[in-house]
Amino acid sequence: MSDATKTGAVLVVGGGISGLTAALEAAEVGNDVYIIEKNPYFGGRVAQLNQYFPKLCPPTCGLEINFKRVKNNRKIRPYTMTTVKSVSGGPGNYEVELETAPRYVNSNCTACGDCAEACTDEIDNAFNFGMNKSKAIYLPHEMAFPRRYVLDKDACSADCLEAVKGACKYNAIDTEMAAETFTVNVSSIVWATGWNPYDRSKLDNLKPESSPAIISNMMMERMAAPNGPTGGKILRPGDDKEIESIAFVQCAGSRDENHLEYCSYICCMATFKQMTYIRERYPEAKIYVFYIDLRTPGKYEHFREKLRTDENSTFIKGKVADIIAEDDGGVTVVAEDAVGGGKVQQKVDMCVLATGMQPALGEQGKTLGLNMDGNGFVVSEPEKGMIAAGCAKSASDVYTCTQSATAAALKAIQNAQ
C-alpha cells in the first residue's frame, strides 16, 4: 500500500503530549501532517498520570482538547500501533516506510464492551504497569483515543476467540487482520518518541523484587489515579494495608554511571507531587524522603517549600544503600546520612523508587540515521529536517515538552516550505 502526499507534509513520530502538540501546531497553519504512535492509543505517559504539576491537573486537562482538535482537523492523519521501519531520501523529500500492527478490531467498533464481557482470558494490564489484570480484549483506558478495543490474539484460546467474535454484533472483530506496511513522502520529521521509566529491576542494591511494598513512581501515579488499579486508593501492594509511613528514594537509577548518567529533571518534583497524594489520603502519615540533591527548578521552588515545611515529613540527605524486606510486609530503608554522619535505618510500610526517564527510541534511532547523544536522546538536525521534541530530546516536564514541541513544529514547517 502506498500513500501519496503533498509536498510539504510533516511526519510526527510519537503521539504523546509532545507529538500531539507538534502535529497540531504544524497542521493548524496549513501543513499536511502524519502522526504515528506505537501504542493502541494517543496520549503517551501523560495519559498514565494522576495529576501533573504545578497546577495538579488531571490528564484530561490538556489531552481532551487536543484529541478533539486532532479529530476535527482534516490536515492530520493519525495512525496507532504504527512504527517507522526505514527512512530514505533527504531534506524536503523523505520517503518513510511505516508498519501498522494488527489491532484485530476494525473501525466498526463502538466500544460497547460486549466483547470484553464474553472474553474468558486475562493479561497483565500494561497501562497499570501490571498491577492488575485486564481482559485479553480491552479498551486501553477510559480516555483512550481512538476509543476502540484492541485484542491480544496470542493470549486468547480458540474458544475465547470464538466467544469474543460471537459477542460482537457490529462485526468488528477480525482475527485475520495482518500487519500493514505503507510509505509516506514528507519534507521533515519530528521525533517525539517520549520516554520509558527506568527498569527498576536493574537496581540490584535496592532489591525491588524482594517485596511488593517497593514500587516505582509511575506505579504510584497509577495507584493514585481514579481509573487506576485501586480506584485511587493508595494501599500497600500485597496486602492492601492502609499506609502509616512511606519512603521516597530519589535518583533511583539517575545520576549513576552504572545506570542513567544524567539527572532526570522531573523526579524530585514528581515526589513532591506524590507527597500531596499521600497527604490527601493520610493526613498523619510519616513521609521520609532520601535524596542526593533536591532539584525543583525556577517556577517550582514555591511548590517545594510548602512541602518541605510539612511537620510529618523528614528529608534525609544521603544515598540509599539497601532496602530490606520485613516479615510484616513493610521494608527498612538503609542509607548514609551525608549531613549528620553515620547510617540511617528507617522502617516504613511502603517505599517509592523515583526511577528516572530513559529515552524510549533507544538503539533504533541509530539504525534510522538519527544523530543521538551518548545517553540515547535525539540531537536535532534542523537543516536536515530531523527535529527532536519533548523527552526524545531531553528529560522534561509537561510544560517544557509543549514548548519544545511548538519549537519543533516551527522548524519542521520551515523545511516544508
N, C-alpha and C positions, 0 to 999 in steps of 0.2 A: 504493500500500500504506500503510495507517495502522497505528499501533501504540498501542493504548490502554494507559495506565499508571495505576497507583495514585497518588493524591495523595501528595506527599512524596518522589517519585523524584528522584534526582540524576543529572545528566549530567556525565561527566568527559571532557573533550576532550584527548586525548593519552594514549598508552599506554606512556610511558617509566617510569622508576623513580618519578617524582612522581605520574603518573596512576594507576599501579598501586597505589601506597600509599594515595592518596586514595580510590580506589574500594573497596579492601579495608577501610579504616577505616570508611567510611560503611556498607558492606554488612554488616559483622560486628556492627554494633549494630542491624541490622534494617531498614535502608533499601533500597529497590529502586534499583539503580544501572545506568546505561548507560555503558559506556566505549568510546570510539571511537578509532581510530588510522588515520592516513592511509597508513602503510606496510602491507605484507602480513604483518607480524609485530609482536608486542609486545616491549618491552624498550628501545626508544629508543637513545640514544647509549651507555648503559652496556653494551648487548649488543656494541658495537663495541670496547670497551676490552680491553686485555690484562689489566690489573690496575687497581684503584682504591685510593687511599690512604685512611688511613695504614697499614692492615694489609697492603696489597698483595694484596688478594683478587682472584681471577678473577671475571668477571661471573656465573658460575654460583652464586657465593656471594651470595645475596640474590635474584636473579631466579628461580632454580629453585623455591624455596619459594613465592615469590609466584605463579608460574604455577600451581602445584599448588593454592594457596588459591583462585585465581580459578576453576579448573576444578571445584573441589568446592563452590563457593558458588552456590546456585541464585538468590540475590538479584542476581547480576551477569550482565548480558548484554553480552558483548564483540563488537565489530564491527571488523574490519580493513578497510583500503582505503576508509575512510569519512571524510567531511569534512562540516563544517557549511556549509549553503547559506544559511540565514537564521534569524534569531531574532525572534520576536514575542511579545507579551504582556508580563507584568511579574512582579515578585517573587511567588513562590509558585505561579505559573501561566504558565510559559514554554512556548510552542509552538516547537519547533526542527525545521526541515527538514534532513534528513540525506541524503547521497548516497553509495552504495557503488559503487565502480568494479568492473568485471568482472575477476575473477581468471582466468576461463576454465578453472578447475579446481574441481570441486564437492566436496561432503563425502564422496564415495566414496573420495577419495584416501587411500592408506595410506603415502605417501612411500616407496614401494619403489624408485623411481629408474629404472624401466624406460623411462619417457618421455624422461628426460634422455639415456639411452644411445642412444636412437633419434634424438634431435634432432641435426640437421646444422648449425644456425645458432647463432652466438655473439653475445653482447652484452658490453659493459663491465660488470664486476662492481661495482655501486654500493655494496654493503656494504663492499668493499675500496677504495673511492674510485678505481675504475678502474685499479688496479694490476695486475689480471689479468682474464681473461675467464671468463664462465660460459656455460652453455648458455642458449638463449632460453626454455627451461622449466627452472625451478630451485627448489631449496629455499633461501630467503634466507640461511640459515646453519645450522650444525649444531644449535644450540639453539633453532631457530625455534619459536615458539608463536603461532598454531597450527602444528602440524607438517604443513603441506600445501604442495604445489608451487604455483607461480604461473607463468603463461605470458605472455610478452611477444609478443602476437599480431602486432603490427606488424613485429617483427624476423624473423618466420618467412616463408619461401617457402611456396607452396601444397604443394609436395612434402614439405617439412618438417612442416607441419601434419598431413598425411595419415600420415606416419611416426609422429608423436607419438601421434595418435589410435589408430593401429593397434597401438601397443606397449602401450597401457593395457588390461589385462584386467579392470579394475574399472569401465569406462565412466565415468571421472572427468573426461575432457577434454570441455569444452563450449565450442566455438568460437563458438557463437551467443549466449553469455551477454551480457546487456546491463546497463548501469548501472541501479541501482535506487534510487528516491527514496522515503523514508518519513518520517513525522513522529512525534516523541515529545513528550509533555507532562511537564514536570519542574518542580520547585519552585525549583531552583537549579542553577547551572552552575559547575563547577571547570575553569578554563583551565590545563591542564598541557601546553602545546604545545611546550615544550622549546626547543632551540637548534640553530643550524647553525654549523659552523666558518666563520669569516670567509673570504670568497673571496680566496685568496692571489694570484690573477691580477690583482687590483686594486692590489697593492703594487708599482707600477712600478719604484721605485728598487731593489727587491730582486731584480728580474728572475727571478721564479720559473719562468718558461717557458724560460729560457735554458739550463738544464741539468737533466737528470733527477736529479742529485745534490741538488737543492733540493726538500725535501719539507715537508709540514705535520706538526704534532704528532699529528694524528689518523691520518695515514698511517703515522707511526711506531708508533702503537698497533696498527694492523692488521698491520704487518710483524712486530712482536714477539709477536703472538698465535699460539698453536699452530695455530689454524684459519685463519690469515691467508694472504696470497698467497705468502709464502715459507716457510710452515710454522714460523714462529717464529724464523727466521734473520734477523739484521739485516745486509743486504747492500746495497751501493750500487746503486740502480736504474740501468739502462742497461747495466752490465757485470757485475753481481753480485760485485763486488770485496768481500772482507772488509775492513772499515774499520780503519784505524790511527789516524785522527783524525776528530773530529766537532765541529761548532759548533752551538750553540743560540742563536737570535736571539729575545730576549724582546720583548714588546709589539709583535708583528708585526701592526699594524693597530689595536691598542688604544691608548688614551690619546693619540689623534691626531685632531685636529679634521677632518682630511680623510677619516677612516675611522670608527672607533668612538671616541667621546669618552671613554668610561669605561674603568676598569680591569676586565678580565675575570675577576679574582679567582683563578681556578684555574691560570692559565698558568705561574706560577712553580713551583707545586707539581707540575704536570704535567711540567715539565722536570726537576726533582729526581727524580721518579719514573722518568723515562725514562733518567736517568743510571744508575739501578740496573740497567736493562735492558742498557745498554752494558757495565757492569762485570761482569755475569754472563757475558757472551759474550766480552768483550775486556778482560781484567784490566789490560792495559798501554796501552790506547788513550788518546790525549790528548784531553781534553774541554775545550772553550772555551765559556764562557757569556757572551754580550754582553747587558748589562741596563741599564735606567734606574734602577729600584729593585727589590730583591728582596722580595716580599711573601709571607710564609708565616704567616698569622695564627694566633695563640694556640697551639692544640694541635699545630701543625706545626713549631714552632721547633726541636724536638729532631731531627726528621727532616732539616731543612735543615742543621743544624750538622754532622751526621755526614758529609754530602756536601761541605760547604764545606772540610773538612779532608783531602779526597782529594788525595794528592800528585800525581796526574796530571791534576788539574782546575785550570783557570785561569779566574778570574772577571774580566771586563773591564767596568768601569762606563763606558758610552758608547753612544751611539745609532749603529746600523749605517747607513751612508750608501749602500753599494753592495755587490753580490756579483758577482764576475767569474768567468765560466765558463772553466776551463782546458782545454788540449788533452788532458791525460791523464785527463779525466773528473772531476777534482776541482773545487773552487771556492776563490776567495780572498775572504775577508770583510774589507771595509774599514770601519773605524769610528773615531770620535773617542775619545780617551782622556780622559774627564772628570776623572780624578784626576791622572794624570801629565802631561797635556797632549799635544799632537801627534796624530798619526794612527797607527792600528794596522792592519797588513795581515797577516792570518793565513790561510795556505793549509791546507785540510782536505779530507778525502776526501768528506765529506757534510755537508750543512747542514740543520738542522731549524728551520722557522719556527714559533714559538709563536703561532699565529694565535688570535685572540680568539673569544669566544662571542657570536653575534648571535641575538637572539630570533627564533624561526622563524615566528611568526604574521605578522609584518610588517604591511603596509598592510591586509590582510584584516580585522584586528581592528577598525579604524575602521568599515569597512562593516557589521560585525556589531553596532555600537553600543557597543563597549567603550571604557572610559576608558584611554588609553595615554599614557605619558610621552614625552618628546622623543626617546628612544633606542629606542622600539618595545617597551618592556616593558609588560605589562598592570598597571594600577593597580586593586587590589581595591576593590569597592564592596559590602561585605557586606550593607548594608541593602537592596541590590537583588538579592541572591542571585548576584552575579557575583564570583567569588573566583579570584585568581591563585595558582598554586603552582609551586614549583621555579624552573627557569630561564626560565619565562614571566614570572616576577615580577622576578627579578634573576639575574645571573650567580652560580652557586653550585656547590659541590661536592656529591657524592652524599649525604653525611651531612646537610648543610644542606637539601638537597632533600626528604629524607624527613621532616625536622622540619616544613618548610614545608607539605608535603602533608598531614600529620596535622592541622596547624592549619587548613588549608583545608577538610578534611573536617568538622571540628567546626563551622566557620562554615556550611558547606553544609547540615548536618543541622539546625542551629538554624533555618534558613529553611524546612526541610522539615517542621517540627512542625505 
